[in-house]
Amino acid sequence: MSNVLEELATSRVKAKAAAKKLELSALKKLIHSLTIALESEEKRIKEKEEKDRINKIQKINQLLAENGL
């Protein structure tokens, strides 16, 4: 993440100051783009967690089958 985005993410005051420099339409577009990026990242993380969970279950089932349980 760029330093600018990190600063805005951690400081409400800096985020408000930066927002005041933008026209309302540009601010709305920025918020929309960031919302889409957030949703995409949340989806990616959720899919990875689900894949990891399935892999763990498969490994456990394989170990159980190998040990005759």
Residue, then its C-alpha position, 0 to 999 in steps of 0.5 A: m500500500s502506498n504511504v498516502l493510502e496508509e496515512l489516510a487509512t490510519s488518520r481520520v483527520k488526514a482523510k477528511a483533509a484530503a477529501k476536502k481537496l476533491e470535488l464531490s463527484a471525484l470523492k464518490k468515484l474514489i469511495h466506489s473504487l475503494t469499496i470495489a477493491l475492498e469487496s474483491e480482497e474480502k472475497r479473495i481472502k474468504e476463498k483462500e480460507e475456504k480452500d485451506r479449510i477443505n485441504k485440511i479436512q482432506k488431509i485429516n480424512q486421508l490420515l484417518a483412512e491410512n490408519g483404518l479409522 
